[in-house]
Amino acid sequence: MNITPVWAIFIGSIFTNNILFASFLGMCSFLVCSNKIDTALGLGSAVVFVMFCTTILNYVLYYYLLVPLKLEFLGFLIFIAVIAAFVQFVEMFVERFSPDLYYALGIFLPLITVNCAILGAALFMVIRKYNFVQSTFYGLGAGLGWALAIVLMAGLREKMGYSNVPTPLRGTGVVMMVAGVIAMAFMGFAGMLNIQ
Amino acid sequence: MSMIILSVAVMTGIFVALSLLLIVAGRYLANYGTCTIVVNAGAAAFELPGGGTLLKALYDKKIFIPSACGGKGSCGYCKVTVSSGGGPILPTETPFMSRAELRAGTRLACQVKVKQNLEIQFSEVYLSVKEFRGRLSRVRPLTHDIKELTIELIEPAQIGFRPGQYVQIQAPSPDGVIFRAYSISSPIFQSDRIQLVVRLVPGGIASTFLHSLSEGQELFFTGPYGDFKLSEDPNVAVVCVGGGAGMAPINSIIHSLYRKWPERSCYLFFGCRSNRDVFYLDTFQALAREHPSFKVVYALSDPLAAEEQWQGDTGFIHLSADRRLEVNSKRQAFLCGPPPMIEAVTEILMNKGLRMEDIFYDKF
C-alpha cells in the first residue's frame, strides 16, 4: 500500500518525477518528433490519452486477473499486448469518427505502440504499489509530464534553429545536451515533492 | 506444472480476446460503405467499397499506377492529383512533392485512403497499361546470385515497349499480393516474350519468389512503365552505365539500338565487384566485333585475388567512364545501379558536357 496522497502523485509525476527527464523513458520519439511545436503537441496529446487509458486497463488486468492467479510475472507481456491492441483500436476509432483528430494525432499513434514511457508507467504503477485512484492520476500525470517535456523541447529546438550550434553537435547532439540541462532543472523540484 | 498451463491459458485468453476485439472493431469501424471514384473528369468512374488505399482500389479496377515499392510510401512513383475527397496531405507524402505539386493537390495513391467519393486525375498513359499473364519458359543462372528469366506471353500475346522500360511483377507475400518493378532486359523487337535479370536480395519478397520459380510456371505482371526515352536521332551517341542487376534496361537498349542503327556510337560501362559477378561479357564482346562503334568496358571494384585473371579495368566504374569518355554534348546517358554509383557517374557525365535532361537513371 502506498500512502502518498493522490494530488502529490499527480503533481509529482508531471514535474519532480517527470517520466522523461527523471527516468529518461520514451527518448526515441522525443528526439525524432520534437522539431516543431505542432508535431510535439500532436504526439504529446496522443501519449497523454493512451497512457491514461492503458494504465487503467493494465491496472484492472493486473490486480483482478494476474494477482489472484499468482501470475504477476506475466505482467510485462500482458502490458505490451494491451498497449499495442489499444493503440490499434484507438487508431481505427479516431479514423472513423473524427477525421480532423485523425490527421492531427492518427499518424503518431503507431509510434506510440513502441513508446517505452507508456510501458514504464504501467510498470511503475506496479512497483510503487499504487491503488486504483493513484494509478489513474499517475497515468494522467505521467502522460502530461511527457507531453510537457516534448513541447518544451520543441519550443527550444525552434529557437535553436536560429542559433549557431557548433557543427559536430548539430542535430541529436545538442538536443541530448539541452535535454540534460532541462532534466537538471526539473530535478530541482525534487526537494519540494518526491514521490515514490 | 499447473503454473505453466495456467499462464499459457491466461496469455492465450487475453491475446485471443484482444484480437477478437480488433477484428470486430475492424468489421464495424473500418467500414466506409460504397464510394465513387471519378477519374480525369469523367473519363472513367467506378464504385467500390471504401476502406482501402487508392492505389489498391485502382488496381482492382485494372488501372495500374506505377509503384516500385509496392505501396509503402517509399518510392514516390504513384503520384496522382486528388481534387476532392482525399483529406489533407500526410507527412509521409510531403518529402516527395515539389511546391507546385503541393499546390496542385498531388498525392501518393498508396497513402490516400478511400473513405468518401473521390475525384482524381492522372496521366492518360496509365489507362493504357495492361495486365499480362505469362509462362516462365527459361531460367538461366548468370552469376552466383543473378538469374535471367524468360517469360513467354500468354494473354495478351504481344507487348509493345520502349527500350529501358520496366514491368511490375506480381508476387505473393504474407500480407497479400505485392508488386515489384523489374526492367525488361530483352530487345524491343521481341514482342512475344520478355526477359528479366533478377538478383536475389536476401530477405527480398519478390526476388526470392522469382528465384524459386521453375520453368513452366505462370506469373502475372503489369506494364510497361518508365520514362527512359532513347533518341531517334542516329547522330546522338549513347552511353550506358550499370552495376549488378542494373544490366537489364541497358541490355535492352543496346540490342534494340544496334538492330536499328548498326553504326551508332555507344559505350557500355558495367561495374562488378569481382570475377564471379561478371555476366553477358561474351555477348557484348561479340557485338563489339560486329559493330566497331560499340565499346564495352567492364570494371572490377574489389582488389583481385592472388590467382584471379582479369583483362579489363579495375576500380570503380565512374573512374573508367571518366578516363574514356571525351567531351560531347550530343550524347544520351542511361544509368542503372545503386544510388552512390548513379551520383558519381552523373557528376562525371555533367563534366563531359551532358545536360541533365539527357541523363536517364534508375536507382535501386
Interface residues (C-beta under 8 A of the other chain):
Chain A: L61 L65 L66 L69 K70 L71 F73 L74 L77 I78 A81 V82 A85 Q88 F89 M92 F93 E95 R96 P99 Y103 I107
Chain B: M3 L6 S7 V10 M11 I14 F15 L18 S19 L21 L22 A25 G26 L29 A30 G87 P88 L90 P91 T92 K113 K115
